[in-house]
Amino acid sequence: MGKPSTPFSQAELIPQEETLEIQKTKGKLYIGLPKETSYQEKRVCLTPDAVAAITAHGHRVLIESNAGIDANFSDKDYSEAGAKITKDTAKVFSCPIILKVEPPSFEELNLMNPQTILISALQLKTQCKDYFQKLAEKRITALAFEFIKDEDGSYPAVRALSEIAGTASILIASELLANPLGSGLMFGNISGVPPVEVVIIGAGTVGEFAGRSAIGLGANVKVFDNSLTKLRNIQTNLGRPLYTSTLQPKNLTKALKRADVVIGAVRGNDRSPIIVTEDMVQSMKKGSVIIDVSIDMGGCFETSEVTSHDEPTQIKHNVIHYGVPNIPSKYSRTSSISISNIFTPSLLHIAESGGLENTLRFDRGLRNGLYFYHGILTNKSVADWFNLSYRDINLLIF
């Protein structure tokens, strides 16, 4: 008996699984951008170009008047980019999404509505327990941008600001070396003049960009770090052999005696370890310069103290000490563009994914930045630091 005649092939008769395309509902964002009120904070989270990109996708941005003025962005720049400008601070803080550089103060937290989404820095070391209790009370969902991870596992915001701090440390040192304060030396490979001696302690991102700038200006650079991997990476990234050493007191003391500029860029878990003792500083040349980039975590020089942008230096043992904790704020426009470049794609990604809830489910990097979810603490290090209870975010959103 022959096969039954059919217009379909055998393959076409086998049941096929059906895939239905589910249309994602895109979320519309309403973002509030308040003016920074923290001491000497001159940065802003979004540039006018970023606002133009966000409003072009149909989202709304409400900006407090003069929020970008310290970074040389006028209200006119923002309004032409599609933002609404207001002088009413409370109105800005009533937006569903708040973007800030510094964490909000208690007065600002009081202005926020329950269930607001807050994206800002966390600055764990400067916080107190009451701050987190207030977030819980208001059922806030909060993201710390310094904890947000990239696809490759790095922290883009920390890296961007470290690049600025590293480059800036050399620019600041070159100003301080000049008369009347310093020894009158100039960075720059001048024929017949021995180059400026720069010692960099810490071979992370800050150390790498300080090294790049110092080499670019013709200085002689020595890098110290206890991680051989970091020392190897800095040579690879700078594309040249450098003097590198582990933190052996004998080698470090010898280098410090000859140094014109010393950059401290060592991070610790809780505070920076003190690498350079007072005796070592006393052995340094008169008019030499110390830039302690890790001062925000306690500093890695025994003699360094916190200073401000208004009075940035102190002289101890005839050595100029620079201890301003917020170096990127000195270059507010560059820092603002850098931060804005990180925020803008994240915000558009959140909107494309149908809101923050959906994005957190699938984006592990963004989830890493979450420390409060509808008033529930989800970050273990915050919980340990302040002795608070926390819940695992993966158990809350799935």
KEKE-3310 file (N, C-alpha, C; in steps of 0.2 Angstrom, whole numbers, plus 5000, padded with zeros to 4 digits):
npx = (5004:5003:5010:5000:4993:4998:4998:5008:5025:5034:5041:5034:5022:5025:5022:5026:5034:5027:5032:5028:5029:5032:5027:5037:5032:5037:5044:5040:5050:5051:5061:5070:5081:5090:5098:5115:5119:5129:5145:5156:5153:5152:5147:5136:5123:5118:5122:5117:5117:5115:5102:5095:5096:5088:5076:5072:5068:5056:5055:5053:5061:5065:5073:5081:5083:5098:5106:5116:5125:5138:5146:5147:5135:5121:5104:5097:5104:5099:5085:5084:5087:5077:5072:5062:5063:5064:5061:5057:5062:5056:5047:5055:5060:5049:5048:5046:5059:5074:5090:5106:5122:5129:5124:5107:5103:5095:5085:5082:5078:5066:5058:5056:5044:5035:5041:5049:5062:5079:5094:5111:5127:5133:5142:5147:5155:5153:5140:5126:5117:5103:5100:5098:5087:5078:5076:5070:5058:5052:5050:5059:5067:5084:5099:5116:5128:5142:5143:5138:5140:5149:5147:5159:5162:5168:5169:5161:5158:5167:5179:5179:5179:5191:5200:5200:5204:5217:5224:5222:5229:5242:5242:5239:5250:5260:5257:5259:5272:5278:5285:5276:5276:5282:5297:5301:5302:5299:5287:5291:5301:5315:5329:5344:5341:5338:5325:5309:5306:5295:5285:5274:5262:5253:5245:5233:5219:5219:5233:5238:5233:5239:5252:5252:5250:5261:5272:5269:5272:5285:5292:5301:5296:5292:5284:5275:5268:5260:5254:5259:5252:5245:5256:5262:5251:5251:5262:5260:5248:5253:5262:5276:5292:5294:5300:5296:5291:5288:5281:5293:5301:5314:5317:5307:5309:5321:5317:5308:5317:5323:5312:5302:5289:5275:5263:5249:5239:5232:5220:5210:5201:5192:5199:5212:5228:5242:5256:5267:5277:5279:5293:5298:5293:5299:5312:5311:5314:5315:5302:5296:5281:5267:5253:5239:5228:5220:5214:5201:5198:5205:5218:5235:5247:5256:5256:5247:5232:5214:5210:5202:5195:5196:5207:5219:5231:5244:5259:5271:5285:5293:5287:5275:5258:5244:5227:5214:5198:5189:5194:5189:5179:5185:5187:5174:5166:5171:5170:5157:5152:5158:5151:5138:5139:5139:5127:5117:5115:5111:5099:5091:5091:5084:5072:5069:5068:5056:5055:5062:5060:5059:5071:5080:5078:5085:5097:5112:5123:5117:5109:5118:5121:5111:5104:5094:5077:5061:5061:5067:5082:5096:5109:5123:5136:5132:5123:5131:5140:5133:5126:5113:5098:5096:5090:5091:5092:5090:5080:5069:5065:5062)
npy = (4994:5011:5027:5039:5052:5068:5086:5091:5090:5077:5083:5095:5090:5086:5091:5108:5118:5133:5150:5164:5181:5192:5208:5220:5232:5248:5259:5275:5288:5299:5311:5319:5332:5338:5353:5352:5352:5349:5352:5361:5353:5353:5346:5339:5327:5325:5330:5344:5338:5325:5326:5329:5318:5309:5315:5315:5302:5302:5304:5313:5327:5336:5350:5358:5375:5382:5371:5365:5375:5377:5368:5374:5374:5381:5386:5389:5381:5368:5369:5371:5359:5351:5350:5353:5368:5373:5383:5378:5368:5357:5352:5346:5336:5328:5320:5304:5298:5301:5309:5311:5317:5317:5309:5311:5324:5324:5334:5334:5321:5321:5328:5319:5308:5294:5277:5282:5282:5282:5287:5289:5293:5282:5283:5276:5277:5289:5289:5288:5278:5282:5288:5276:5271:5281:5279:5267:5269:5278:5269:5268:5265:5262:5265:5264:5273:5270:5256:5250:5238:5234:5225:5218:5216:5227:5242:5255:5269:5272:5269:5279:5291:5289:5289:5303:5309:5303:5309:5322:5324:5325:5336:5346:5344:5349:5362:5366:5363:5374:5390:5402:5393:5380:5370:5377:5369:5363:5352:5343:5338:5345:5350:5345:5347:5338:5327:5329:5320:5307:5298:5285:5278:5264:5255:5255:5261:5275:5277:5272:5282:5294:5290:5290:5303:5309:5304:5308:5321:5321:5316:5307:5291:5281:5267:5260:5245:5232:5222:5211:5208:5220:5229:5223:5225:5239:5242:5236:5243:5256:5255:5254:5250:5252:5259:5248:5242:5232:5236:5239:5244:5249:5251:5260:5271:5276:5280:5290:5300:5305:5310:5322:5324:5315:5303:5297:5283:5272:5260:5254:5241:5246:5258:5267:5260:5266:5270:5278:5284:5297:5299:5295:5306:5317:5314:5318:5330:5348:5358:5348:5339:5332:5322:5317:5306:5296:5302:5303:5291:5290:5292:5289:5293:5297:5310:5317:5328:5331:5343:5358:5364:5377:5380:5372:5366:5361:5364:5353:5348:5355:5350:5351:5347:5340:5338:5336:5329:5328:5328:5326:5336:5348:5349:5351:5351:5342:5330:5330:5327:5315:5307:5308:5301:5288:5287:5290:5279:5269:5274:5274:5261:5256:5261:5255:5242:5242:5248:5250:5238:5227:5228:5226:5212:5206:5212:5210:5218:5231:5227:5225:5237:5240:5245:5247:5241:5245:5250:5240:5234:5228:5226:5218:5223:5236:5232:5225:5235:5244:5236:5231:5222:5213:5208:5196:5201:5194:5185:5193:5198:5189)
npz = (5000:4996:5001:5009:4999:5001:5003:5011:5017:5026:5037:5039:5045:5058:5074:5078:5090:5097:5096:5104:5102:5114:5118:5125:5138:5137:5149:5155:5160:5174:5179:5193:5196:5207:5214:5220:5237:5246:5254:5244:5233:5216:5205:5193:5189:5176:5160:5148:5135:5138:5144:5133:5125:5133:5134:5121:5120:5125:5138:5154:5162:5176:5182:5195:5197:5192:5194:5187:5187:5193:5185:5174:5166:5160:5165:5153:5144:5148:5147:5133:5129:5132:5145:5160:5170:5187:5202:5213:5226:5233:5224:5214:5222:5223:5212:5204:5201:5208:5204:5210:5215:5227:5243:5248:5260:5277:5277:5264:5262:5269:5260:5250:5241:5247:5241:5232:5219:5221:5215:5218:5225:5239:5249:5261:5272:5277:5282:5293:5305:5306:5294:5285:5292:5289:5276:5275:5282:5273:5262:5252:5236:5233:5224:5223:5214:5214:5217:5206:5193:5178:5162:5162:5175:5181:5190:5184:5187:5198:5192:5182:5190:5197:5186:5183:5196:5196:5185:5188:5200:5196:5189:5199:5207:5199:5199:5212:5214:5208:5211:5222:5233:5231:5226:5215:5203:5187:5179:5164:5151:5150:5140:5146:5159:5174:5175:5184:5199:5202:5214:5215:5225:5225:5213:5206:5197:5199:5202:5189:5180:5185:5183:5169:5166:5172:5165:5153:5154:5155:5167:5179:5184:5198:5204:5217:5225:5233:5226:5213:5201:5199:5197:5186:5177:5176:5169:5157:5153:5152:5143:5143:5150:5168:5183:5196:5212:5226:5242:5250:5265:5264:5250:5247:5256:5251:5238:5242:5248:5237:5229:5221:5220:5228:5226:5234:5233:5239:5243:5256:5265:5276:5281:5273:5273:5283:5274:5273:5285:5298:5300:5288:5280:5285:5280:5267:5253:5255:5250:5242:5236:5242:5237:5243:5238:5244:5255:5258:5263:5275:5272:5267:5271:5286:5291:5284:5282:5282:5270:5262:5246:5246:5255:5251:5255:5267:5276:5282:5290:5281:5269:5256:5259:5251:5254:5249:5249:5239:5225:5210:5210:5208:5195:5188:5177:5168:5176:5178:5165:5163:5174:5169:5157:5162:5169:5159:5148:5157:5162:5151:5147:5158:5156:5143:5147:5153:5166:5182:5191:5182:5176:5186:5188:5178:5175:5182:5185:5188:5198:5208:5213:5220:5236:5244:5244:5241:5254:5261:5267:5257:5256:5261:5266:5271:5281:5289:5293:5300:5309:5306:5300:5285:5269:5256:5240:5229:5233:5235:5222:5213)
capx = (5000:5007:5010:4994:4995:4996:5002:5013:5030:5034:5043:5029:5017:5027:5020:5031:5033:5025:5035:5024:5033:5029:5029:5039:5030:5042:5042:5041:5053:5050:5067:5071:5088:5091:5105:5119:5120:5135:5150:5160:5151:5150:5146:5129:5122:5116:5123:5112:5117:5111:5095:5092:5095:5083:5069:5071:5064:5049:5055:5053:5067:5064:5079:5081:5087:5106:5109:5122:5129:5145:5149:5146:5129:5116:5097:5095:5106:5095:5078:5084:5088:5070:5071:5059:5067:5060:5065:5054:5066:5051:5044:5060:5061:5043:5048:5047:5066:5079:5097:5110:5129:5130:5118:5103:5103:5089:5080:5080:5074:5059:5055:5054:5038:5036:5042:5054:5068:5085:5101:5116:5132:5131:5147:5146:5160:5151:5133:5124:5111:5097:5099:5095:5080:5073:5075:5066:5052:5049:5050:5063:5072:5090:5104:5122:5131:5148:5143:5135:5145:5148:5147:5165:5163:5172:5164:5162:5158:5173:5185:5179:5182:5198:5204:5200:5208:5224:5226:5222:5234:5249:5241:5239:5257:5264:5256:5261:5279:5281:5285:5281:5276:5286:5304:5302:5303:5294:5287:5293:5308:5319:5335:5350:5339:5336:5318:5306:5305:5288:5284:5267:5261:5247:5246:5226:5217:5222:5240:5239:5232:5244:5258:5252:5251:5268:5276:5268:5275:5293:5294:5304:5291:5293:5277:5275:5262:5261:5251:5263:5248:5244:5262:5262:5246:5252:5267:5257:5244:5257:5266:5283:5295:5294:5303:5291:5293:5284:5281:5298:5303:5321:5317:5302:5313:5326:5314:5305:5322:5324:5306:5299:5281:5273:5256:5247:5233:5231:5214:5209:5194:5189:5202:5218:5234:5247:5262:5272:5277:5281:5300:5299:5291:5305:5318:5310:5317:5312:5298:5293:5274:5263:5246:5236:5222:5216:5213:5194:5198:5209:5225:5241:5253:5254:5256:5242:5225:5209:5209:5197:5197:5198:5214:5220:5238:5247:5266:5274:5292:5295:5284:5268:5253:5238:5223:5207:5195:5185:5198:5186:5175:5189:5186:5167:5163:5174:5168:5149:5151:5160:5146:5133:5140:5137:5119:5112:5113:5108:5092:5088:5091:5079:5065:5068:5066:5049:5055:5067:5059:5061:5078:5084:5078:5089:5103:5115:5127:5113:5107:5124:5121:5105:5105:5087:5072:5055:5062:5071:5090:5098:5116:5126:5141:5129:5120:5137:5144:5128:5123:5106:5096:5095:5087:5095:5088:5087:5074:5064:5062:5060)
capy = (5000:5017:5032:5043:5058:5074:5092:5093:5085:5074:5088:5100:5087:5086:5097:5113:5123:5140:5155:5170:5187:5196:5215:5223:5238:5253:5263:5282:5290:5306:5311:5325:5333:5344:5356:5349:5357:5347:5357:5361:5349:5357:5342:5338:5320:5324:5336:5345:5333:5318:5327:5329:5311:5306:5318:5313:5295:5303:5304:5320:5329:5342:5352:5364:5381:5383:5364:5364:5382:5376:5364:5379:5372:5386:5384:5389:5375:5363:5370:5370:5351:5348:5349:5359:5371:5375:5385:5374:5362:5352:5350:5342:5330:5324:5316:5297:5296:5307:5308:5315:5315:5316:5306:5317:5326:5323:5338:5332:5314:5323:5331:5314:5304:5286:5273:5285:5278:5287:5285:5293:5289:5280:5285:5272:5279:5296:5289:5286:5273:5286:5288:5270:5270:5285:5276:5261:5273:5280:5263:5270:5260:5266:5263:5268:5272:5267:5249:5247:5235:5234:5218:5214:5216:5232:5248:5261:5276:5272:5270:5286:5297:5288:5292:5310:5310:5302:5314:5329:5324:5327:5343:5349:5344:5353:5369:5367:5363:5380:5396:5403:5387:5374:5371:5380:5365:5362:5346:5344:5336:5351:5347:5347:5348:5332:5327:5328:5313:5306:5292:5284:5273:5261:5254:5255:5266:5282:5276:5272:5288:5298:5288:5292:5310:5311:5302:5312:5328:5320:5315:5300:5288:5275:5264:5255:5242:5225:5217:5210:5209:5227:5232:5221:5228:5246:5243:5234:5248:5262:5253:5255:5247:5257:5256:5246:5239:5230:5241:5237:5251:5251:5254:5266:5277:5278:5284:5296:5305:5308:5312:5329:5323:5308:5303:5292:5281:5266:5260:5248:5239:5251:5264:5266:5258:5271:5267:5283:5287:5304:5299:5295:5312:5321:5313:5321:5336:5354:5360:5343:5339:5325:5323:5311:5305:5292:5305:5301:5284:5291:5294:5284:5297:5298:5317:5321:5329:5333:5350:5360:5367:5384:5380:5364:5363:5362:5362:5350:5346:5358:5347:5353:5342:5342:5333:5338:5323:5327:5330:5327:5342:5354:5349:5349:5350:5335:5325:5329:5323:5308:5304:5308:5296:5282:5287:5290:5273:5265:5276:5272:5254:5255:5263:5250:5236:5242:5250:5247:5232:5222:5228:5222:5205:5203:5215:5209:5224:5236:5224:5225:5244:5241:5244:5247:5239:5246:5251:5234:5234:5223:5226:5215:5227:5241:5229:5223:5241:5247:5231:5231:5216:5214:5203:5195:5204:5188:5182:5198:5201:5183)
capz = (5000:4995:5006:5008:4996:5005:5000:5016:5018:5033:5042:5041:5049:5065:5078:5080:5096:5094:5100:5104:5104:5120:5117:5131:5138:5139:5154:5154:5166:5176:5183:5196:5196:5212:5215:5225:5243:5250:5254:5238:5227:5210:5199:5191:5186:5169:5156:5144:5130:5141:5145:5126:5123:5138:5133:5114:5120:5128:5146:5157:5167:5180:5185:5200:5194:5193:5197:5183:5186:5195:5180:5168:5162:5162:5164:5146:5140:5150:5144:5126:5128:5134:5153:5163:5176:5193:5208:5219:5228:5235:5217:5211:5226:5223:5206:5206:5201:5210:5203:5214:5215:5234:5246:5251:5267:5280:5275:5257:5262:5271:5254:5245:5242:5248:5235:5227:5217:5222:5212:5220:5229:5245:5253:5267:5278:5280:5284:5300:5305:5305:5286:5283:5295:5286:5269:5277:5284:5266:5258:5246:5232:5232:5220:5224:5208:5215:5217:5200:5189:5171:5160:5163:5182:5184:5193:5179:5191:5202:5188:5179:5194:5198:5181:5184:5201:5195:5181:5192:5205:5193:5187:5205:5210:5195:5201:5219:5214:5206:5216:5228:5238:5230:5225:5209:5198:5182:5175:5157:5149:5147:5139:5151:5166:5177:5176:5191:5201:5205:5217:5215:5230:5223:5206:5204:5192:5201:5200:5182:5176:5188:5180:5162:5165:5174:5160:5147:5155:5155:5173:5180:5188:5201:5206:5223:5226:5235:5221:5207:5196:5197:5194:5179:5173:5175:5164:5151:5151:5150:5137:5144:5157:5173:5190:5200:5217:5231:5247:5255:5268:5262:5244:5248:5260:5247:5233:5245:5249:5230:5226:5221:5220:5230:5225:5238:5230:5241:5246:5261:5266:5280:5280:5269:5277:5283:5271:5274:5292:5299:5299:5281:5277:5288:5276:5260:5251:5256:5245:5239:5237:5244:5236:5246:5235:5248:5261:5259:5267:5280:5270:5268:5275:5293:5292:5280:5286:5277:5268:5257:5240:5248:5258:5250:5257:5273:5276:5288:5289:5275:5263:5255:5259:5248:5257:5248:5248:5233:5219:5204:5210:5206:5188:5189:5170:5166:5181:5176:5158:5165:5177:5165:5152:5165:5170:5153:5145:5162:5163:5144:5148:5163:5152:5138:5150:5156:5172:5187:5193:5177:5174:5191:5187:5173:5175:5188:5187:5191:5205:5213:5215:5224:5243:5247:5239:5244:5261:5264:5266:5253:5255:5267:5269:5275:5286:5294:5296:5305:5313:5304:5297:5278:5265:5250:5234:5224:5236:5235:5216:5209)
cpx = (5004:5006:5004:4996:4993:5001:5008:5019:5030:5036:5038:5023:5019:5026:5026:5029:5032:5028:5031:5029:5029:5031:5030:5035:5035:5040:5044:5044:5052:5056:5068:5078:5089:5098:5108:5120:5126:5140:5155:5159:5148:5148:5138:5128:5121:5118:5117:5111:5113:5104:5091:5091:5089:5076:5067:5067:5058:5049:5055:5058:5065:5070:5078:5085:5094:5109:5115:5127:5137:5149:5149:5141:5124:5109:5095:5097:5101:5088:5078:5085:5082:5068:5066:5063:5062:5064:5063:5058:5061:5048:5049:5061:5055:5043:5049:5054:5070:5086:5101:5117:5130:5124:5114:5104:5096:5083:5077:5076:5067:5055:5052:5048:5040:5037:5046:5060:5074:5091:5106:5122:5130:5136:5147:5149:5157:5143:5132:5118:5104:5095:5096:5088:5075:5071:5070:5059:5048:5048:5053:5067:5078:5095:5110:5126:5138:5149:5140:5141:5143:5148:5153:5167:5167:5166:5165:5163:5165:5179:5185:5182:5189:5203:5205:5205:5216:5227:5227:5227:5241:5248:5242:5246:5261:5263:5259:5269:5282:5281:5278:5281:5281:5293:5306:5304:5297:5294:5288:5300:5312:5326:5341:5348:5336:5328:5315:5305:5299:5287:5276:5266:5254:5246:5239:5225:5220:5230:5242:5239:5237:5251:5258:5253:5258:5273:5276:5271:5283:5296:5297:5299:5293:5286:5278:5268:5264:5258:5255:5258:5246:5250:5263:5258:5248:5257:5264:5252:5247:5261:5273:5286:5296:5298:5297:5294:5288:5285:5286:5301:5309:5320:5312:5306:5318:5323:5311:5311:5324:5318:5305:5292:5280:5265:5254:5240:5232:5224:5214:5202:5190:5192:5209:5224:5239:5254:5268:5272:5280:5289:5302:5298:5297:5311:5317:5313:5312:5308:5295:5285:5271:5256:5243:5229:5217:5214:5205:5193:5203:5216:5230:5247:5251:5253:5250:5235:5221:5209:5203:5199:5199:5205:5216:5227:5240:5255:5268:5280:5295:5292:5277:5264:5247:5233:5216:5204:5191:5188:5193:5181:5178:5188:5179:5164:5165:5171:5160:5148:5153:5154:5140:5133:5138:5130:5115:5110:5109:5100:5088:5086:5085:5072:5064:5065:5059:5050:5061:5066:5061:5068:5082:5084:5083:5096:5107:5120:5123:5111:5112:5124:5115:5106:5099:5082:5065:5056:5065:5078:5092:5105:5120:5132:5138:5126:5126:5140:5139:5124:5115:5104:5095:5092:5091:5090:5086:5081:5068:5061:5061:5054)
cpy = (5006:5022:5036:5050:5064:5080:5094:5088:5083:5079:5093:5097:5086:5092:5102:5117:5130:5145:5162:5176:5191:5204:5218:5230:5243:5257:5270:5285:5297:5307:5318:5326:5339:5347:5353:5354:5355:5352:5356:5356:5353:5353:5341:5331:5320:5331:5338:5340:5327:5320:5327:5322:5307:5309:5316:5306:5296:5304:5312:5321:5335:5344:5358:5369:5381:5376:5363:5370:5381:5372:5368:5376:5377:5383:5384:5383:5369:5363:5369:5362:5348:5347:5355:5361:5374:5378:5382:5368:5356:5348:5345:5335:5326:5320:5309:5295:5302:5305:5313:5313:5313:5313:5312:5318:5324:5327:5336:5325:5316:5325:5325:5310:5297:5283:5277:5281:5283:5284:5290:5289:5287:5283:5283:5275:5285:5295:5287:5281:5276:5287:5282:5269:5275:5283:5271:5264:5275:5275:5265:5264:5264:5262:5267:5267:5269:5260:5246:5244:5235:5226:5214:5214:5221:5237:5254:5268:5277:5273:5277:5291:5295:5290:5300:5312:5309:5307:5321:5329:5326:5334:5348:5350:5348:5361:5371:5367:5370:5385:5399:5397:5382:5375:5374:5376:5364:5355:5347:5342:5341:5349:5350:5347:5341:5332:5326:5321:5312:5299:5291:5278:5270:5261:5253:5260:5273:5282:5276:5278:5294:5297:5290:5299:5312:5309:5306:5319:5327:5318:5308:5297:5282:5273:5259:5252:5235:5220:5217:5211:5216:5230:5230:5224:5235:5247:5241:5240:5255:5261:5254:5252:5253:5254:5254:5242:5237:5235:5239:5244:5254:5255:5260:5272:5280:5282:5290:5302:5309:5312:5320:5329:5316:5308:5296:5289:5274:5265:5254:5246:5244:5258:5262:5265:5264:5268:5272:5286:5294:5304:5299:5302:5317:5320:5316:5328:5342:5356:5355:5343:5332:5327:5316:5310:5300:5295:5304:5295:5285:5293:5289:5287:5298:5306:5321:5322:5332:5341:5352:5363:5374:5385:5373:5362:5365:5360:5359:5347:5348:5354:5349:5347:5344:5336:5334:5331:5322:5331:5331:5333:5348:5355:5347:5348:5343:5330:5324:5326:5316:5304:5303:5303:5289:5282:5287:5284:5269:5267:5274:5265:5252:5256:5257:5244:5236:5244:5247:5240:5226:5222:5225:5215:5202:5206:5215:5214:5229:5233:5225:5232:5245:5240:5244:5246:5240:5247:5245:5234:5228:5222:5224:5219:5233:5238:5227:5229:5244:5243:5231:5224:5218:5207:5202:5197:5199:5185:5186:5199:5195:5180)
cpz = (5000:5000:5004:5005:5000:5003:5005:5016:5025:5039:5044:5045:5056:5068:5080:5086:5094:5099:5099:5106:5109:5119:5124:5132:5141:5144:5153:5161:5168:5181:5186:5197:5201:5212:5221:5231:5247:5249:5248:5233:5222:5204:5199:5188:5179:5165:5151:5138:5132:5142:5138:5124:5127:5135:5125:5114:5124:5135:5148:5162:5170:5184:5190:5196:5196:5196:5193:5183:5187:5190:5174:5163:5164:5161:5157:5142:5142:5147:5137:5124:5130:5141:5155:5169:5181:5198:5214:5221:5229:5229:5214:5215:5226:5217:5208:5206:5203:5208:5207:5214:5222:5237:5248:5258:5270:5278:5268:5257:5264:5265:5249:5247:5244:5241:5230:5225:5217:5219:5214:5223:5236:5250:5260:5273:5281:5283:5291:5300:5304:5298:5283:5286:5292:5279:5270:5278:5277:5261:5251:5243:5230:5229:5222:5218:5209:5216:5211:5196:5182:5169:5161:5170:5185:5187:5189:5182:5195:5198:5184:5183:5196:5193:5181:5190:5200:5191:5184:5197:5203:5191:5193:5208:5206:5197:5208:5219:5212:5212:5217:5233:5237:5229:5219:5203:5193:5179:5168:5156:5146:5146:5144:5158:5168:5177:5183:5193:5205:5207:5217:5220:5228:5216:5203:5198:5193:5199:5193:5178:5179:5184:5172:5161:5167:5168:5154:5148:5156:5162:5174:5185:5191:5205:5211:5224:5229:5231:5215:5201:5194:5194:5187:5174:5171:5169:5157:5148:5149:5144:5137:5150:5162:5179:5194:5206:5222:5237:5252:5258:5265:5255:5244:5251:5255:5241:5236:5246:5242:5227:5226:5222:5223:5229:5229:5235:5232:5245:5251:5261:5270:5280:5276:5275:5277:5280:5273:5281:5292:5298:5292:5278:5279:5283:5269:5259:5253:5250:5240:5240:5238:5242:5238:5244:5239:5254:5263:5263:5273:5279:5271:5270:5282:5295:5288:5284:5280:5276:5264:5251:5241:5250:5257:5253:5264:5273:5282:5286:5283:5268:5263:5255:5256:5250:5255:5246:5241:5227:5213:5204:5208:5198:5186:5182:5168:5170:5179:5170:5159:5168:5173:5159:5155:5166:5164:5150:5150:5162:5157:5145:5153:5160:5147:5141:5153:5164:5177:5189:5188:5176:5179:5191:5183:5172:5182:5190:5190:5198:5210:5216:5220:5232:5247:5242:5243:5252:5265:5262:5263:5253:5261:5270:5273:5281:5292:5297:5301:5309:5312:5300:5289:5275:5259:5244:5230:5227:5236:5228:5211:5211)
residu = (MET:GLY:LYS:PRO:SER:THR:PRO:PHE:SER:GLN:ALA:GLU:LEU:ILE:PRO:GLN:GLU:GLU:THR:LEU:GLU:ILE:GLN:LYS:THR:LYS:GLY:LYS:LEU:TYR:ILE:GLY:LEU:PRO:LYS:GLU:THR:SER:TYR:GLN:GLU:LYS:ARG:VAL:CYS:LEU:THR:PRO:ASP:ALA:VAL:ALA:ALA:ILE:THR:ALA:HIS:GLY:HIS:ARG:VAL:LEU:ILE:GLU:SER:ASN:ALA:GLY:ILE:ASP:ALA:ASN:PHE:SER:ASP:LYS:ASP:TYR:SER:GLU:ALA:GLY:ALA:LYS:ILE:THR:LYS:ASP:THR:ALA:LYS:VAL:PHE:SER:CYS:PRO:ILE:ILE:LEU:LYS:VAL:GLU:PRO:PRO:SER:PHE:GLU:GLU:LEU:ASN:LEU:MET:ASN:PRO:GLN:THR:ILE:LEU:ILE:SER:ALA:LEU:GLN:LEU:LYS:THR:GLN:CYS:LYS:ASP:TYR:PHE:GLN:LYS:LEU:ALA:GLU:LYS:ARG:ILE:THR:ALA:LEU:ALA:PHE:GLU:PHE:ILE:LYS:ASP:GLU:ASP:GLY:SER:TYR:PRO:ALA:VAL:ARG:ALA:LEU:SER:GLU:ILE:ALA:GLY:THR:ALA:SER:ILE:LEU:ILE:ALA:SER:GLU:LEU:LEU:ALA:ASN:PRO:LEU:GLY:SER:GLY:LEU:MET:PHE:GLY:ASN:ILE:SER:GLY:VAL:PRO:PRO:VAL:GLU:VAL:VAL:ILE:ILE:GLY:ALA:GLY:THR:VAL:GLY:GLU:PHE:ALA:GLY:ARG:SER:ALA:ILE:GLY:LEU:GLY:ALA:ASN:VAL:LYS:VAL:PHE:ASP:ASN:SER:LEU:THR:LYS:LEU:ARG:ASN:ILE:GLN:THR:ASN:LEU:GLY:ARG:PRO:LEU:TYR:THR:SER:THR:LEU:GLN:PRO:LYS:ASN:LEU:THR:LYS:ALA:LEU:LYS:ARG:ALA:ASP:VAL:VAL:ILE:GLY:ALA:VAL:ARG:GLY:ASN:ASP:ARG:SER:PRO:ILE:ILE:VAL:THR:GLU:ASP:MET:VAL:GLN:SER:MET:LYS:LYS:GLY:SER:VAL:ILE:ILE:ASP:VAL:SER:ILE:ASP:MET:GLY:GLY:CYS:PHE:GLU:THR:SER:GLU:VAL:THR:SER:HIS:ASP:GLU:PRO:THR:GLN:ILE:LYS:HIS:ASN:VAL:ILE:HIS:TYR:GLY:VAL:PRO:ASN:ILE:PRO:SER:LYS:TYR:SER:ARG:THR:SER:SER:ILE:SER:ILE:SER:ASN:ILE:PHE:THR:PRO:SER:LEU:LEU:HIS:ILE:ALA:GLU:SER:GLY:GLY:LEU:GLU:ASN:THR:LEU:ARG:PHE:ASP:ARG:GLY:LEU:ARG:ASN:GLY:LEU:TYR:PHE:TYR:HIS:GLY:ILE:LEU:THR:ASN:LYS:SER:VAL:ALA:ASP:TRP:PHE:ASN:LEU:SER:TYR:ARG:ASP:ILE:ASN:LEU:LEU:ILE:PHE)
# end
